Amino acid sequence: MKKKIVLLILLLCFSLVGCKTQEEIYDDNDRIAKNVDSNLYLKNITNKEKNNYEAEFEKFTGLDTIFTIKSDEDSTIKMKSNVSVNNDDFKVVLVNSNKEVINLIEGNFEGEVELPLKNGTNKVKIVSKGSEGEVSLEVEENENISVR
């Protein structure tokens, strides 16, 4: 019995430490720019097609890559966006091929944003600290880019 209680306490401690680490990602551009996603969702219902992403989620913490966009040249494209979340600890960012992180949206937003793409691989990511809500993103298609 004692072993079970100790094991349960250790598991609880490790899970709390993991959440803390994921919450720290929100303000850490070096970690956001990396190629590895780290996230935790209580609930996540996602519909993703080539250039269109829709999701409804609860208690999302960490970061998630939504689109990988390969561009043949430096260019700017538009992304239609509808973000409805319960707090301002949610953002949509662009990580360009130079590993620069550009904040596109923070908190609630409806409209279009411009994605300043660099030649090479660019990524659109969502980053959050415990947000709940809905997101819809649609990247404009262009003959000089490929979206996946």
Secondary structure as UniProt FT lines:
FT   HELIX           2..24
FT   HELIX           25..27
FT   HELIX           29..33
FT   STRAND          38..40
FT   STRAND          43..48
FT   STRAND          52..71
FT   STRAND          75..85
FT   STRAND          90..95
FT   TURN            97..98
FT   STRAND          101..106
FT   STRAND          109..117
FT   STRAND          120..139
FT   TURN            143..144
FT   STRAND          145..147
//
